């Protein structure tokens, strides 16, 4: 399924809406920031929490975020480190390790498990204006992969703001 986000959320808002192609709101994303991303939460239209990303306190250059369900059960972890010219991410879901490929700064990258494409994000031009299109291909964990793509995109945007 394909989801759309207005690109102005990067510059102006910490909270934004994920929509379908007809611009119907599907999910809300709420971010908590203090200098950097501390928490990101995905809710449905009724305000019920679906998934959360919570920063763990660590020392050094590595940032770790837990992926939590609405019941605060940890289902995965994202580890971010700084490379020479771009950030590096490790996504762990249970015993699975996922990888990111593509151009982070162009917001055109994909989440893969081995050679299987799970989700892809890219900037597109539509009749309703510019939007980031997130194409989630894995039906079994659709909301989780959508949430991961939005969270990783937020990390990349944060990295770009920090190192301008």
SESE-351165 format. One record per residue: x, y, z of N, C-alpha, C in turn. Coordinates in Angstrom, 2 decimals. Layout:
N
volum npx: X | npy: Y | npz: Z | capx: X | capy: Y | capz: Z | cpx: X | cpy: Y | cpz: Z
...
This chain:
164
volum npx: 0.85 | npy: -1.18 | npz: 0.00 | capx: 0.00 | capy: 0.00 | capz: 0.00 | cpx: 0.89 | cpy: 1.24 | cpz: 0.00
volum npx: 0.39 | npy: 2.31 | npz: -0.57 | capx: 1.15 | capy: 3.55 | capz: -0.64 | cpx: 0.56 | cpy: 4.59 | cpz: 0.30
volum npx: 1.47 | npy: 5.31 | npz: 0.99 | capx: 1.11 | capy: 6.35 | capz: 1.94 | cpx: 1.82 | cpy: 7.63 | cpz: 1.53
volum npx: 1.28 | npy: 8.78 | npz: 1.97 | capx: 1.82 | capy: 10.07 | capz: 1.55 | cpx: 1.94 | cpy: 11.02 | cpz: 2.74
volum npx: 3.05 | npy: 11.79 | npz: 2.72 | capx: 3.29 | capy: 12.79 | capz: 3.74 | cpx: 3.68 | cpy: 14.08 | cpz: 3.04
volum npx: 3.10 | npy: 15.18 | npz: 3.48 | capx: 3.43 | capy: 16.50 | capz: 2.95 | cpx: 4.85 | cpy: 16.84 | cpz: 3.38
volum npx: 5.74 | npy: 17.26 | npz: 2.45 | capx: 7.14 | capy: 17.51 | capz: 2.85 | cpx: 7.33 | cpy: 18.71 | cpz: 3.76
volum npx: 6.34 | npy: 19.57 | npz: 3.92 | capx: 6.52 | capy: 20.73 | capz: 4.79 | cpx: 6.62 | cpy: 20.33 | cpz: 6.26
volum npx: 6.31 | npy: 19.07 | npz: 6.60 | capx: 6.43 | capy: 18.66 | capz: 8.00 | cpx: 7.87 | cpy: 18.75 | cpz: 8.49
volum npx: 8.84 | npy: 18.63 | npz: 7.59 | capx: 10.23 | capy: 18.70 | capz: 8.02 | cpx: 10.58 | cpy: 20.07 | cpz: 8.57
volum npx: 10.12 | npy: 21.10 | npz: 7.90 | capx: 10.54 | capy: 22.44 | capz: 8.26 | cpx: 9.72 | cpy: 23.04 | cpz: 9.39
volum npx: 8.45 | npy: 22.70 | npz: 9.48 | capx: 7.57 | capy: 23.46 | capz: 10.35 | cpx: 7.01 | cpy: 22.69 | cpz: 11.54
volum npx: 6.78 | npy: 21.40 | npz: 11.39 | capx: 5.98 | capy: 20.71 | capz: 12.40 | cpx: 6.71 | cpy: 19.52 | cpz: 13.00
volum npx: 6.38 | npy: 19.23 | npz: 14.23 | capx: 6.85 | capy: 18.02 | capz: 14.88 | cpx: 5.78 | cpy: 16.95 | cpz: 14.81
volum npx: 4.56 | npy: 17.34 | npz: 14.55 | capx: 3.44 | capy: 16.41 | capz: 14.41 | cpx: 2.92 | cpy: 16.53 | cpz: 12.98
volum npx: 2.62 | npy: 15.41 | npz: 12.37 | capx: 2.11 | capy: 15.44 | capz: 11.00 | cpx: 1.21 | cpy: 14.24 | cpz: 10.76
volum npx: 0.57 | npy: 14.24 | npz: 9.60 | capx: -0.43 | capy: 13.23 | capz: 9.27 | cpx: 0.04 | cpy: 12.42 | cpz: 8.08
volum npx: -0.17 | npy: 11.11 | npz: 8.15 | capx: 0.09 | capy: 10.20 | capz: 7.03 | cpx: -1.25 | cpy: 9.97 | cpz: 6.35
volum npx: -1.27 | npy: 10.16 | npz: 5.01 | capx: -2.52 | capy: 10.10 | capz: 4.26 | cpx: -2.45 | cpy: 9.05 | cpz: 3.16
volum npx: -3.63 | npy: 8.70 | npz: 2.61 | capx: -3.67 | capy: 7.86 | capz: 1.42 | cpx: -3.65 | cpy: 8.75 | cpz: 0.19
volum npx: -3.76 | npy: 8.16 | npz: -1.01 | capx: -3.64 | capy: 8.93 | capz: -2.25 | cpx: -4.76 | cpy: 9.96 | cpz: -2.38
volum npx: -5.95 | npy: 9.69 | npz: -1.83 | capx: -7.08 | capy: 10.61 | capz: -1.89 | cpx: -7.03 | cpy: 11.66 | cpz: -0.79
volum npx: -5.90 | npy: 11.75 | npz: -0.08 | capx: -5.68 | capy: 12.72 | capz: 0.99 | cpx: -6.53 | cpy: 12.48 | cpz: 2.22
volum npx: -7.01 | npy: 11.27 | npz: 2.41 | capx: -7.74 | capy: 10.90 | capz: 3.62 | cpx: -6.72 | cpy: 10.60 | cpz: 4.72
volum npx: -6.88 | npy: 11.18 | npz: 5.92 | capx: -5.93 | capy: 10.91 | capz: 7.00 | cpx: -6.04 | cpy: 9.47 | cpz: 7.49
volum npx: -4.90 | npy: 8.81 | npz: 7.63 | capx: -4.87 | capy: 7.43 | capz: 8.11 | cpx: -4.23 | cpy: 7.32 | cpz: 9.49
volum npx: -3.08 | npy: 7.97 | npz: 9.67 | capx: -2.34 | capy: 7.90 | capz: 10.92 | cpx: -1.78 | cpy: 9.28 | cpz: 11.26
volum npx: -1.48 | npy: 9.47 | npz: 12.54 | capx: -0.84 | capy: 10.69 | capz: 13.00 | cpx: 0.51 | cpy: 10.32 | cpz: 13.61
volum npx: 1.49 | npy: 11.16 | npz: 13.36 | capx: 2.81 | capy: 10.99 | capz: 13.95 | cpx: 3.04 | cpy: 12.16 | cpz: 14.90
volum npx: 3.47 | npy: 11.86 | npz: 16.11 | capx: 3.78 | capy: 12.88 | capz: 17.10 | cpx: 5.22 | cpy: 12.71 | cpz: 17.52
volum npx: 5.99 | npy: 13.79 | npz: 17.40 | capx: 7.39 | capy: 13.74 | capz: 17.79 | cpx: 7.65 | cpy: 14.58 | cpz: 19.02
volum npx: 8.59 | npy: 14.13 | npz: 19.83 | capx: 9.04 | capy: 14.91 | capz: 20.98 | cpx: 10.51 | cpy: 15.17 | cpz: 20.78
volum npx: 10.87 | npy: 16.44 | npz: 20.76 | capx: 12.23 | capy: 16.84 | capz: 20.47 | cpx: 12.75 | cpy: 17.75 | cpz: 21.58
volum npx: 13.97 | npy: 17.57 | npz: 21.93 | capx: 14.73 | capy: 18.54 | capz: 22.70 | cpx: 16.14 | cpy: 18.45 | cpz: 22.13
volum npx: 16.45 | npy: 19.35 | npz: 21.25 | capx: 17.66 | capy: 19.36 | capz: 20.44 | cpx: 17.65 | cpy: 18.24 | cpz: 19.41
volum npx: 17.32 | npy: 17.05 | npz: 19.80 | capx: 17.25 | capy: 15.91 | capz: 18.88 | cpx: 16.02 | cpy: 15.08 | cpz: 19.20
volum npx: 15.72 | npy: 14.15 | npz: 18.33 | capx: 14.55 | capy: 13.29 | capz: 18.50 | cpx: 14.66 | cpy: 12.47 | cpz: 19.78
volum npx: 13.65 | npy: 12.57 | npz: 20.63 | capx: 13.60 | capy: 11.80 | capz: 21.86 | cpx: 12.56 | cpy: 10.69 | cpz: 21.78
volum npx: 11.45 | npy: 11.01 | npz: 21.10 | capx: 10.34 | capy: 10.06 | capz: 21.07 | cpx: 9.50 | cpy: 10.33 | cpz: 19.83
volum npx: 9.03 | npy: 9.29 | npz: 19.20 | capx: 8.16 | capy: 9.39 | capz: 18.05 | cpx: 7.03 | cpy: 8.39 | cpz: 18.25
volum npx: 5.81 | npy: 8.83 | npz: 18.02 | capx: 4.65 | capy: 8.00 | capz: 18.31 | cpx: 3.70 | cpy: 8.00 | cpz: 17.11
volum npx: 3.22 | npy: 6.83 | npz: 16.75 | capx: 2.24 | capy: 6.68 | capz: 15.67 | cpx: 0.90 | cpy: 6.32 | cpz: 16.29
volum npx: -0.13 | npy: 7.13 | npz: 15.96 | capx: -1.46 | capy: 6.88 | capz: 16.49 | cpx: -2.46 | cpy: 6.77 | cpz: 15.35
volum npx: -3.60 | npy: 6.15 | npz: 15.65 | capx: -4.67 | capy: 6.13 | capz: 14.65 | cpx: -5.46 | cpy: 7.43 | cpz: 14.76
volum npx: -6.51 | npy: 7.56 | npz: 13.98 | capx: -7.30 | capy: 8.81 | capz: 13.98 | cpx: -8.04 | cpy: 9.05 | cpz: 15.29
volum npx: -8.22 | npy: 8.01 | npz: 16.10 | capx: -8.90 | capy: 8.17 | capz: 17.39 | cpx: -7.93 | cpy: 8.50 | cpz: 18.51
volum npx: -6.63 | npy: 8.56 | npz: 18.20 | capx: -5.65 | capy: 8.89 | capz: 19.21 | cpx: -5.06 | cpy: 7.69 | cpz: 19.93
volum npx: -5.40 | npy: 6.47 | npz: 19.50 | capx: -4.86 | capy: 5.26 | capz: 20.13 | cpx: -3.45 | cpy: 5.01 | cpz: 19.61
volum npx: -2.52 | npy: 4.78 | npz: 20.52 | capx: -1.13 | capy: 4.53 | capz: 20.15 | cpx: -1.00 | cpy: 3.19 | cpz: 19.46
volum npx: -0.27 | npy: 3.18 | npz: 18.34 | capx: -0.01 | capy: 1.94 | capz: 17.61 | cpx: 1.42 | cpy: 1.50 | cpz: 17.89
volum npx: 2.38 | npy: 2.39 | npz: 17.64 | capx: 3.80 | capy: 2.09 | capz: 17.87 | cpx: 4.51 | cpy: 3.35 | cpz: 18.38
volum npx: 5.63 | npy: 3.12 | npz: 19.08 | capx: 6.43 | capy: 4.23 | capz: 19.60 | cpx: 7.91 | cpy: 3.94 | cpz: 19.39
volum npx: 8.66 | npy: 5.00 | npz: 19.25 | capx: 10.11 | capy: 4.94 | capz: 19.19 | cpx: 10.61 | cpy: 5.74 | cpz: 20.37
volum npx: 11.38 | npy: 5.14 | npz: 21.26 | capx: 11.84 | capy: 5.78 | capz: 22.48 | cpx: 13.36 | cpy: 5.76 | cpz: 22.53
volum npx: 13.99 | npy: 6.92 | npz: 22.73 | capx: 15.45 | capy: 7.00 | capz: 22.80 | cpx: 15.94 | cpy: 6.37 | cpz: 24.09
volum npx: 17.02 | npy: 5.60 | npz: 23.96 | capx: 17.69 | capy: 5.04 | capz: 25.13 | cpx: 18.87 | cpy: 5.91 | cpz: 25.48
volum npx: 19.15 | npy: 6.05 | npz: 26.74 | capx: 20.31 | capy: 6.85 | capz: 27.17 | cpx: 21.58 | cpy: 6.05 | cpz: 26.93
volum npx: 22.47 | npy: 6.59 | npz: 26.10 | capx: 23.75 | capy: 5.95 | capz: 25.82 | cpx: 24.84 | cpy: 7.01 | cpz: 25.83
volum npx: 26.04 | npy: 6.57 | npz: 26.04 | capx: 27.20 | capy: 7.46 | capz: 25.97 | cpx: 27.88 | cpy: 7.23 | cpz: 24.63
volum npx: 28.54 | npy: 8.25 | npz: 24.12 | capx: 29.29 | capy: 8.10 | capz: 22.88 | cpx: 28.50 | cpy: 8.59 | cpz: 21.68
volum npx: 28.94 | npy: 8.17 | npz: 20.50 | capx: 28.36 | capy: 8.66 | capz: 19.26 | cpx: 27.20 | cpy: 7.78 | cpz: 18.76
volum npx: 26.92 | npy: 6.70 | npz: 19.42 | capx: 25.85 | capy: 5.81 | capz: 18.99 | cpx: 24.56 | cpy: 6.21 | cpz: 19.66
volum npx: 23.50 | npy: 6.27 | npz: 18.87 | capx: 22.16 | capy: 6.53 | capz: 19.43 | cpx: 21.33 | cpy: 5.28 | cpz: 19.24
volum npx: 20.62 | npy: 4.88 | npz: 20.28 | capx: 19.78 | capy: 3.70 | capz: 20.21 | cpx: 18.35 | cpy: 4.08 | cpz: 20.54
volum npx: 17.44 | npy: 3.53 | npz: 19.78 | capx: 16.02 | capy: 3.76 | capz: 19.98 | cpx: 15.32 | cpy: 2.43 | cpz: 20.04
volum npx: 14.44 | npy: 2.27 | npz: 21.03 | capx: 13.63 | capy: 1.06 | capz: 21.14 | cpx: 12.33 | cpy: 1.26 | cpz: 20.37
volum npx: 11.90 | npy: 0.22 | npz: 19.68 | capx: 10.61 | capy: 0.21 | capz: 19.00 | cpx: 9.65 | cpy: -0.50 | cpz: 19.94
volum npx: 8.62 | npy: 0.21 | npz: 20.38 | capx: 7.70 | capy: -0.30 | capz: 21.40 | cpx: 6.28 | cpy: -0.39 | cpz: 20.85
volum npx: 5.53 | npy: -1.37 | npz: 21.33 | capx: 4.11 | capy: -1.47 | capz: 21.01 | cpx: 3.32 | cpy: -0.55 | cpz: 21.94
volum npx: 2.03 | npy: -0.50 | npz: 21.77 | capx: 1.18 | capy: 0.32 | capz: 22.64 | cpx: 1.24 | cpy: -0.16 | cpz: 24.09
volum npx: 1.56 | npy: -1.44 | npz: 24.29 | capx: 1.64 | capy: -2.02 | capz: 25.65 | cpx: 3.05 | cpy: -1.93 | cpz: 26.22
volum npx: 3.94 | npy: -1.12 | npz: 25.62 | capx: 5.32 | capy: -0.94 | capz: 26.05 | cpx: 6.17 | cpy: -2.19 | cpz: 25.93
volum npx: 5.83 | npy: -3.08 | npz: 25.03 | capx: 6.64 | capy: -4.26 | capz: 24.78 | cpx: 7.64 | cpy: -3.94 | cpz: 23.67
volum npx: 8.92 | npy: -4.20 | npz: 23.93 | capx: 9.95 | capy: -3.91 | capz: 22.94 | cpx: 9.94 | cpy: -4.98 | cpz: 21.86
volum npx: 9.80 | npy: -4.54 | npz: 20.60 | capx: 9.79 | capy: -5.49 | capz: 19.49 | cpx: 11.00 | cpy: -5.31 | cpz: 18.58
volum npx: 11.80 | npy: -4.28 | npz: 18.82 | capx: 12.97 | capy: -4.06 | capz: 17.99 | cpx: 13.79 | cpy: -2.89 | cpz: 18.47
volum npx: 14.86 | npy: -2.62 | npz: 17.72 | capx: 15.76 | capy: -1.54 | capz: 18.08 | cpx: 16.37 | cpy: -0.95 | cpz: 16.81
volum npx: 16.56 | npy: 0.35 | npz: 16.83 | capx: 17.28 | capy: 1.04 | capz: 15.77 | cpx: 18.54 | cpy: 1.63 | cpz: 16.39
volum npx: 19.66 | npy: 1.35 | npz: 15.76 | capx: 20.94 | capy: 1.89 | capz: 16.23 | cpx: 21.48 | cpy: 2.80 | cpz: 15.13
volum npx: 21.79 | npy: 4.03 | npz: 15.51 | capx: 22.31 | capy: 5.00 | capz: 14.55 | cpx: 23.72 | cpy: 5.40 | cpz: 14.95
volum npx: 24.63 | npy: 5.35 | npz: 13.97 | capx: 25.99 | capy: 5.82 | capz: 14.18 | cpx: 26.30 | cpy: 6.82 | cpz: 13.08
volum npx: 27.37 | npy: 7.55 | npz: 13.24 | capx: 27.76 | capy: 8.54 | capz: 12.24 | cpx: 28.86 | cpy: 7.96 | cpz: 11.36
volum npx: 28.62 | npy: 7.96 | npz: 10.06 | capx: 29.64 | capy: 7.59 | capz: 9.10 | cpx: 30.39 | cpy: 8.83 | cpz: 8.67
volum npx: 31.27 | npy: 8.68 | npz: 7.70 | capx: 32.03 | capy: 9.84 | capz: 7.24 | cpx: 31.15 | cpy: 10.88 | cpz: 6.55
volum npx: 30.29 | npy: 10.45 | npz: 5.65 | capx: 29.48 | capy: 11.41 | capz: 4.91 | cpx: 27.99 | cpy: 11.18 | cpz: 5.04
volum npx: 27.59 | npy: 10.19 | npz: 5.77 | capx: 26.17 | capy: 9.92 | capz: 5.95 | cpx: 25.97 | cpy: 9.07 | cpz: 7.19
volum npx: 24.78 | npy: 9.11 | npz: 7.76 | capx: 24.52 | capy: 8.28 | capz: 8.93 | cpx: 24.43 | cpy: 6.81 | cpz: 8.54
volum npx: 24.66 | npy: 5.94 | npz: 9.51 | capx: 24.52 | capy: 4.50 | capz: 9.30 | cpx: 23.48 | cpy: 3.98 | cpz: 10.29
volum npx: 22.65 | npy: 3.09 | npz: 9.83 | capx: 21.57 | capy: 2.56 | capz: 10.66 | cpx: 21.62 | cpy: 1.04 | cpz: 10.70
volum npx: 21.31 | npy: 0.50 | npz: 11.85 | capx: 21.09 | capy: -0.93 | capz: 12.02 | cpx: 19.69 | cpy: -1.09 | cpz: 12.59
volum npx: 18.84 | npy: -1.84 | npz: 11.92 | capx: 17.48 | capy: -2.07 | capz: 12.38 | cpx: 17.36 | cpy: -3.54 | cpz: 12.75
volum npx: 17.05 | npy: -3.80 | npz: 14.01 | capx: 16.89 | capy: -5.16 | capz: 14.50 | cpx: 15.45 | cpy: -5.38 | cpz: 14.93
volum npx: 14.81 | npy: -6.37 | npz: 14.34 | capx: 13.45 | capy: -6.77 | capz: 14.72 | cpx: 13.50 | cpy: -8.21 | cpz: 15.17
volum npx: 13.48 | npy: -8.41 | npz: 16.47 | capx: 13.65 | capy: -9.77 | capz: 16.99 | cpx: 15.03 | cpy: -10.27 | cpz: 16.61
volum npx: 15.10 | npy: -11.36 | npz: 15.86 | capx: 16.39 | capy: -11.88 | capz: 15.41 | cpx: 16.68 | cpy: -11.52 | cpz: 13.96
volum npx: 15.84 | npy: -10.69 | npz: 13.35 | capx: 16.04 | capy: -10.25 | capz: 11.97 | cpx: 16.84 | cpy: -8.95 | cpz: 11.95
volum npx: 17.73 | npy: -8.83 | npz: 11.00 | capx: 18.48 | capy: -7.60 | capz: 10.79 | cpx: 18.09 | cpy: -7.04 | cpz: 9.43
volum npx: 17.61 | npy: -5.80 | npz: 9.41 | capx: 17.17 | capy: -5.17 | capz: 8.18 | cpx: 18.22 | cpy: -4.16 | cpz: 7.74
volum npx: 18.29 | npy: -3.90 | npz: 6.43 | capx: 19.27 | capy: -2.94 | capz: 5.94 | cpx: 18.59 | cpy: -1.87 | cpz: 5.09
volum npx: 19.25 | npy: -0.72 | npz: 5.05 | capx: 18.78 | capy: 0.42 | capz: 4.25 | cpx: 19.70 | cpy: 0.60 | cpz: 3.06
volum npx: 19.10 | npy: 0.88 | npz: 1.91 | capx: 19.87 | capy: 1.14 | capz: 0.70 | cpx: 19.27 | cpy: 2.33 | cpz: -0.01
volum npx: 20.12 | npy: 3.13 | npz: -0.64 | capx: 19.63 | capy: 4.25 | capz: -1.42 | cpx: 20.29 | cpy: 5.55 | cpz: -1.02
volum npx: 19.71 | npy: 6.63 | npz: -1.48 | capx: 20.22 | capy: 7.97 | capz: -1.23 | cpx: 19.45 | cpy: 8.60 | cpz: -0.07
volum npx: 20.08 | npy: 8.68 | npz: 1.09 | capx: 19.41 | capy: 9.22 | capz: 2.26 | cpx: 19.08 | cpy: 10.70 | cpz: 2.10
volum npx: 20.03 | npy: 11.47 | npz: 1.58 | capx: 19.82 | capy: 12.91 | capz: 1.50 | cpx: 18.79 | cpy: 13.31 | cpz: 0.46
volum npx: 18.54 | npy: 12.47 | npz: -0.50 | capx: 17.48 | capy: 12.72 | capz: -1.48 | cpx: 16.15 | cpy: 12.16 | cpz: -1.01
volum npx: 16.13 | npy: 11.57 | npz: 0.18 | capx: 14.94 | capy: 10.93 | capz: 0.73 | cpx: 14.40 | cpy: 9.91 | cpz: -0.27
volum npx: 15.30 | npy: 9.08 | npz: -0.78 | capx: 14.95 | capy: 8.04 | capz: -1.74 | cpx: 15.72 | cpy: 6.78 | cpz: -1.34
volum npx: 15.15 | npy: 6.01 | npz: -0.41 | capx: 15.84 | capy: 4.83 | capz: 0.08 | cpx: 14.83 | cpy: 3.72 | cpz: 0.36
volum npx: 15.36 | npy: 2.51 | npz: 0.56 | capx: 14.51 | capy: 1.34 | capz: 0.74 | cpx: 14.97 | cpy: 0.55 | cpz: 1.96
volum npx: 14.02 | npy: -0.12 | npz: 2.58 | capx: 14.27 | capy: -1.02 | capz: 3.70 | cpx: 14.14 | cpy: -2.44 | cpz: 3.17
volum npx: 15.21 | npy: -3.24 | npz: 3.39 | capx: 15.23 | capy: -4.59 | capz: 2.83 | cpx: 15.59 | cpy: -5.62 | cpz: 3.89
volum npx: 15.06 | npy: -6.82 | npz: 3.69 | capx: 15.44 | capy: -7.98 | capz: 4.48 | cpx: 16.04 | cpy: -8.97 | cpz: 3.49
volum npx: 17.34 | npy: -9.18 | npz: 3.59 | capx: 18.10 | capy: -9.93 | capz: 2.59 | cpx: 17.91 | cpy: -9.22 | cpz: 1.25
volum npx: 17.29 | npy: -9.85 | npz: 0.27 | capx: 17.05 | capy: -9.19 | capz: -1.02 | cpx: 15.58 | cpy: -8.83 | cpz: -1.21
volum npx: 14.78 | npy: -9.02 | npz: -0.20 | capx: 13.34 | capy: -8.75 | capz: -0.28 | cpx: 13.04 | cpy: -7.30 | cpz: 0.10
volum npx: 12.40 | npy: -6.56 | npz: -0.80 | capx: 12.04 | capy: -5.17 | capz: -0.54 | cpx: 10.83 | cpy: -5.12 | cpz: 0.39
volum npx: 10.98 | npy: -4.45 | npz: 1.53 | capx: 9.89 | capy: -4.31 | capz: 2.50 | cpx: 9.15 | cpy: -3.00 | cpz: 2.33
volum npx: 9.91 | npy: -1.91 | npz: 2.18 | capx: 9.30 | capy: -0.58 | capz: 2.05 | cpx: 10.28 | cpy: 0.35 | cpz: 1.35
volum npx: 9.72 | npy: 1.38 | npz: 0.71 | capx: 10.54 | capy: 2.35 | capz: -0.02 | cpx: 9.94 | cpy: 3.73 | cpz: 0.16
volum npx: 10.79 | npy: 4.75 | npz: 0.29 | capx: 10.33 | capy: 6.13 | capz: 0.39 | cpx: 10.97 | cpy: 6.94 | cpz: -0.73
volum npx: 10.20 | npy: 7.84 | npz: -1.33 | capx: 10.73 | capy: 8.71 | capz: -2.38 | cpx: 9.87 | cpy: 9.96 | cpz: -2.48
volum npx: 10.48 | npy: 11.03 | npz: -2.96 | capx: 9.75 | capy: 12.28 | capz: -3.14 | cpx: 9.12 | cpy: 12.26 | cpz: -4.53
volum npx: 7.84 | npy: 12.58 | npz: -4.62 | capx: 7.09 | capy: 12.54 | capz: -5.88 | cpx: 6.32 | cpy: 13.84 | cpz: -6.05
volum npx: 5.92 | npy: 14.12 | npz: -7.29 | capx: 5.06 | capy: 15.26 | capz: -7.60 | cpx: 3.70 | cpy: 14.70 | cpz: -8.02
volum npx: 2.64 | npy: 15.17 | npz: -7.36 | capx: 1.29 | capy: 14.70 | capz: -7.62 | cpx: 0.38 | cpy: 15.88 | cpz: -7.92
volum npx: -0.83 | npy: 15.63 | npz: -8.39 | capx: -1.77 | capy: 16.74 | capz: -8.64 | cpx: -2.05 | cpy: 17.56 | cpz: -7.38
volum npx: -1.97 | npy: 16.94 | npz: -6.20 | capx: -2.21 | capy: 17.67 | capz: -4.96 | cpx: -0.94 | cpy: 18.31 | cpz: -4.42
volum npx: 0.19 | npy: 18.22 | npz: -5.15 | capx: 1.44 | capy: 18.86 | capz: -4.74 | cpx: 2.53 | cpy: 17.85 | cpz: -4.48
volum npx: 3.67 | npy: 18.34 | npz: -4.01 | capx: 4.78 | capy: 17.44 | capz: -3.67 | cpx: 4.42 | cpy: 16.62 | cpz: -2.44
volum npx: 4.91 | npy: 15.40 | npz: -2.41 | capx: 4.69 | capy: 14.55 | capz: -1.25 | cpx: 5.76 | cpy: 13.48 | cpz: -1.21
volum npx: 6.02 | npy: 12.99 | npz: -0.01 | capx: 6.86 | capy: 11.82 | capz: 0.12 | cpx: 5.94 | cpy: 10.61 | cpz: 0.04
volum npx: 6.26 | npy: 9.72 | npz: -0.90 | capx: 5.46 | capy: 8.51 | capz: -1.08 | cpx: 6.19 | cpy: 7.37 | cpz: -0.39
volum npx: 5.48 | npy: 6.69 | npz: 0.48 | capx: 6.04 | capy: 5.53 | capz: 1.16 | cpx: 5.27 | cpy: 4.31 | cpz: 0.66
volum npx: 5.98 | npy: 3.45 | npz: -0.04 | capx: 5.39 | capy: 2.24 | capz: -0.61 | cpx: 5.77 | cpy: 1.07 | cpz: 0.28
volum npx: 4.80 | npy: 0.53 | npz: 1.02 | capx: 5.04 | capy: -0.60 | capz: 1.91 | cpx: 4.60 | cpy: -1.86 | cpz: 1.18
volum npx: 5.55 | npy: -2.75 | npz: 0.94 | capx: 5.26 | capy: -3.95 | capz: 0.15 | cpx: 4.96 | cpy: -5.16 | cpz: 1.01
volum npx: 5.49 | npy: -5.21 | npz: 2.23 | capx: 5.29 | capy: -6.36 | capz: 3.11 | cpx: 3.96 | cpy: -6.19 | cpz: 3.83
volum npx: 3.00 | npy: -7.03 | npz: 3.50 | capx: 1.66 | capy: -6.90 | capz: 4.07 | cpx: 1.57 | cpy: -7.38 | cpz: 5.51
volum npx: 2.44 | npy: -8.31 | npz: 5.92 | capx: 2.32 | capy: -8.91 | capz: 7.24 | cpx: 2.67 | cpy: -7.93 | cpz: 8.36
volum npx: 3.55 | npy: -6.99 | npz: 8.12 | capx: 3.94 | capy: -6.00 | capz: 9.13 | cpx: 3.83 | cpy: -4.60 | cpz: 8.54
volum npx: 2.73 | npy: -4.29 | npz: 7.90 | capx: 2.58 | capy: -3.05 | capz: 7.15 | cpx: 2.76 | cpy: -1.80 | cpz: 8.02
volum npx: 2.08 | npy: -1.75 | npz: 9.15 | capx: 2.18 | capy: -0.56 | capz: 10.01 | cpx: 3.58 | cpy: -0.42 | cpz: 10.60
volum npx: 4.20 | npy: -1.52 | npz: 10.94 | capx: 5.55 | capy: -1.48 | capz: 11.50 | cpx: 6.54 | cpy: -0.95 | cpz: 10.47
volum npx: 6.47 | npy: -1.43 | npz: 9.24 | capx: 7.40 | capy: -0.97 | capz: 8.21 | cpx: 7.14 | cpy: 0.49 | cpz: 7.83
volum npx: 5.89 | npy: 0.90 | npz: 7.82 | capx: 5.57 | capy: 2.32 | capz: 7.59 | cpx: 6.18 | cpy: 3.17 | cpz: 8.70
volum npx: 6.01 | npy: 2.75 | npz: 9.92 | capx: 6.55 | capy: 3.47 | capz: 11.07 | cpx: 8.07 | cpy: 3.55 | cpz: 11.01
volum npx: 8.73 | npy: 2.46 | npz: 10.64 | capx: 10.19 | capy: 2.45 | capz: 10.52 | cpx: 10.66 | cpy: 3.43 | cpz: 9.46
volum npx: 9.98 | npy: 3.47 | npz: 8.32 | capx: 10.40 | capy: 4.37 | capz: 7.25 | cpx: 10.26 | cpy: 5.83 | cpz: 7.67
volum npx: 9.18 | npy: 6.17 | npz: 8.34 | capx: 9.00 | capy: 7.55 | capz: 8.80 | cpx: 10.03 | cpy: 7.89 | cpz: 9.87
volum npx: 10.27 | npy: 6.97 | npz: 10.80 | capx: 11.28 | capy: 7.21 | capz: 11.83 | cpx: 12.67 | cpy: 7.38 | cpz: 11.26
volum npx: 13.05 | npy: 6.53 | npz: 10.32 | capx: 14.37 | capy: 6.65 | capz: 9.69 | cpx: 14.49 | cpy: 7.94 | cpz: 8.89
volum npx: 13.41 | npy: 8.34 | npz: 8.25 | capx: 13.42 | capy: 9.60 | capz: 7.53 | cpx: 13.60 | cpy: 10.78 | cpz: 8.48
volum npx: 12.99 | npy: 10.72 | npz: 9.65 | capx: 13.18 | capy: 11.76 | capz: 10.65 | cpx: 14.63 | cpy: 11.82 | cpz: 11.13
volum npx: 15.25 | npy: 10.65 | npz: 11.33 | capx: 16.66 | capy: 10.62 | capz: 11.73 | cpx: 17.54 | cpy: 11.28 | cpz: 10.69
volum npx: 17.29 | npy: 10.99 | npz: 9.42 | capx: 18.10 | capy: 11.54 | capz: 8.35 | cpx: 17.92 | cpy: 13.05 | cpz: 8.27
volum npx: 16.68 | npy: 13.51 | npz: 8.44 | capx: 16.44 | capy: 14.95 | capz: 8.45 | cpx: 17.18 | cpy: 15.61 | cpz: 9.62
volum npx: 17.16 | npy: 14.98 | npz: 10.77 | capx: 17.88 | capy: 15.49 | capz: 11.95 | cpx: 19.38 | cpy: 15.54 | cpz: 11.68
volum npx: 19.93 | npy: 14.52 | npz: 11.03 | capx: 21.34 | capy: 14.48 | capz: 10.70 | cpx: 21.71 | cpy: 15.62 | cpz: 9.76
volum npx: 20.85 | npy: 15.89 | npz: 8.78 | capx: 21.10 | capy: 16.98 | capz: 7.83 | cpx: 21.09 | cpy: 18.33 | cpz: 8.54
volum npx: 20.16 | npy: 18.54 | npz: 9.48 | capx: 20.10 | capy: 19.79 | capz: 10.21 | cpx: 21.32 | cpy: 19.98 | cpz: 11.09
volum npx: 21.82 | npy: 18.90 | npz: 11.70 | capx: 22.95 | capy: 18.97 | capz: 12.61 | cpx: 24.24 | cpy: 19.29 | cpz: 11.88
volum npx: 24.43 | npy: 18.72 | npz: 10.69 | capx: 25.71 | capy: 18.83 | capz: 9.99 | cpx: 25.62 | cpy: 19.69 | cpz: 8.74
volum npx: 24.87 | npy: 20.77 | npz: 8.74 | capx: 24.81 | capy: 21.69 | capz: 7.60 | cpx: 26.04 | cpy: 22.51 | cpz: 7.51
